[in-house]
Amino acid sequence: MSVLAFREIRAKDEAPVFDARFRAEFEALLRWRRDVRRFRRDPVPAELVERALDLACLAPSVGNSQPWRFVSVESEAARDALRANFRRANAAALALQDESRRALYARLKLAGLEEAPVQLAVFCDETTAQGHGLGQASMPETRRYSAVQAIQLLWLALRSEGVGLGWVSILEPEAVARDLAVPEGWRFVAHLCIGWPEAETAVPELERAGWQARTGAGRELVRR
Ligand SMILES: Cc1cc2nc3c(=O)[nH]c(=O)nc-3n(C[C@H](O)[C@H](O)[C@H](O)COP(=O)(O)O)c2cc1C
């Protein structure tokens, strides 16, 4: 296990002006971000990943606590443990599916754990003193929300370089923490497979596979 170093990026003093072209490109970045499970095996330059991690650390966090913790999963032993974990969790998830959907579920590719050249497990440090508890008293889960913010920025930063990220949650969280021997108090949030995608698409893979398309769910603005 190796814990990646944190390098802070300071902005230049002058505030940027984001123009229409930037906004169009930003929208394209959002529209062309994908959850990727089919990776080419060629390596991703380490500096590119480091830079994306630097940018991810600009994420907002409750009380400025920055509770995200990244673990680079590199050894074959650690990767094997994750793959075995995924197989167990996925078999359990398959059994929970309605019978009418089980065959389709079994055909879905739900992780790139074999191919992805870079794999990062993300944890939330539930014990960090950074932030002095601000914002967490009534909602301690905001620490984990903060970790997810960093993941989202990492996702976009990588995509802006043409690198894909796939979020794997079909895992037994306690087993991940145990297998990666992380400190007590780190709670598992996500396992991220990272690499060059086999193909680019603006349509989510689950939609193309006939599992679930986007709908208007969540777009409604409830007014009170
Ligand atoms: C919290 C979270 C957990 C996810 N877990 C998995 C997973 O275990 N396996 C998988 O194939 N996709 C997983 N995804 C990816 C979603 O399936 C994907 O985001 C969704 O289908 C929409 O596709 P898109 O990200 O390409 O727009 C996860 C996404 C999120 C946000």
The ligand as an ORCA input file, in Angstrom:
! r2SCAN-3c Opt
* xyz 0 1
  C     -21.856      6.022     -5.969
  C     -21.710      5.312     -7.291
  C     -21.443      3.945     -7.317
  C     -21.308      3.263     -8.525
  N     -20.991      1.931     -8.538
  C     -20.834      1.288     -9.727
  C     -20.443     -0.078     -9.790
  O     -20.167     -0.730     -8.784
  N     -20.328     -0.654    -10.994
  C     -20.606      0.023    -12.148
  O     -20.508     -0.564    -13.228
  N     -20.948      1.325    -12.133
  C     -21.049      1.971    -10.946
  N     -21.354      3.306    -10.926
  C     -21.496      4.026    -12.203
  C     -22.942      4.221    -12.613
  O     -23.492      3.000    -13.041
  C     -22.981      5.269    -13.719
  O     -22.534      6.484    -13.205
  C     -24.372      5.447    -14.297
  O     -24.799      4.281    -14.943
  C     -24.433      6.614    -15.292
  O     -23.436      6.458    -16.288
  P     -22.361      7.579    -16.554
  O     -21.571      7.752    -15.305
  O     -21.539      7.069    -17.696
  O     -23.109      8.837    -16.895
  C     -21.465      3.983     -9.734
  C     -21.712      5.361     -9.700
  C     -21.829      6.017     -8.497
  C     -22.081      7.506     -8.503
*
